[in-house]
Amino acid sequence: MKRTIASLAVLALACAGAALAADPSKVARGKYLVTVAGCNDCHTPWIVGANGPEPDMTRMLSGHPQDFKVTSPAKTPDEPWIMTASVTNTAWSGPWGVSFTANLTPDPETGLGGWTQRNFTDTIRSGRHHGRGREILPPMPIRMYRNFTDDDLEAIFGYLGTIPVVKNRVPEPLPPAAPVAGK
Amino acid sequence: MNLAVALVASMLAAAVAGATPSIAPLPRWLSDTGYGAPEMQSFTPRYALWSDGAAKRRWIRLPAGTTIDTSNTDAWDFPPGTKLWKEFAFDGPVETRLIERLADGSWRFATYLWLADGSDAELAPEAGLRRLPVSSAPNGRYAVPSRNDCLACHEGPAVPVLGYSAVQLEAPPLPPALGYLHANCGHCHNATGAVAGIDLVLAQSAADPQASARATRASMFGRASRFRSRDGDAARRDHVIVERMHSTNPYTRMPPVGVQVVDREGVALVEAWIRHNSEEISR
């Protein structure tokens, strides 16, 4: 019994710590920004619901589903068309190859759980993973999103740290089928 | 299709624009940066960064009467006013990059593109140039880095000067593969930089080379390593590092900046070292 009380006390302290770490007004602001910036449009897989295609919020912001295998770019459309989207709206094929939307949930292995605020801010600002890795590919509107303020990016990253964890390993992007093309 | 290519190229180019404004404007011409002055001292680091086979030359110039504070062996403190230049050439100079320490202690980065007649070089656009036609470069094109690309590598370690350090110039030589990993990967993959969370430590220390070599082995082959093979062979030959170095997929290859062509000698060196470790570990 004593052990249970002690455990509860530790749990209560841990919860208090977590609450202090995640400022509720900042998290709410982050949720608002994520909602109106359209993150769910591509980072949440779409399904056909009662009213037609809609984001499957049970897999909110978990990126391109790992079980939905895409192995090659789509057939290049004739002009004036340029891009092709998968039925989930999470895979995009174009002259750059195929891009897959990232898992933004706080899963430490497959999402942003291992990322720091700096990693997130550097990514959005530079258009490269962690600010230094590969480029973020179309259709991510990085040239607009880089204009978020530091406060906005902190609110967004803070909110993303509170959403349900989804373990989903998004594949690496595919290069273009033909040499040259987008790179 | 040309329209599509142009649109995507512009989308990608825009992704690297934008950097911190500098204190004073950079000179338009390389000749106005102090380049060519007799005080420039050339140097050659022991372990070179692979740059698609470009021929490279490097120089440093300290302000008169100043010295480098080397009391921290692994993070030399350069005096304000220090300038370093690095020339990249394919049958003639293409660009000369400049790193400068400003009076307030901050650093700035720029690159200058050589005129066809070789008389001078002109400041490159801040967003870089993705496809500068250079007939003798691989695939006939050359990527000039954006200012953000400069930061991608040079902002990683404690000091942004990568080639002029104790490891590169003074310390006892490292095993070649560790030197290679240090020079080509360690500026991002180290224990303290922005991507320390990846848990891959490839930077080497002149102060304690045994400890840094141990950290590298642990991060690549140790029991807790995320890069250790799941099939039980701790250091199998197709280690993810070799896969990434071998990759020609621009989205997965490493390093992610400044490389179009696989460095076959470098890959062979690292591969042989991994094989050696594999044998050591399985004994």
Interface residues (C-beta under 8 A of the other chain):
Chain A: T76 E79 I82 G94 P95 W96 G97 G114 W115 T116 R118 N119 D122 R125 S126 G127 R128 H129 H130 G131 R132 G133 R134 E135 I136 L137 P138 I142 R143 R146 E172 P173 L174 P175 V180 A181 G182 K183
Chain B: M1 L3 A4 V5 L7 V8 A9 M11 L12 A14 A15 V16 A17 G18 N148 L151 A152 C153 E155 G156 C188 A194 V195 G197 I198 T248 N249 P250 Y251 T252 P256 V257
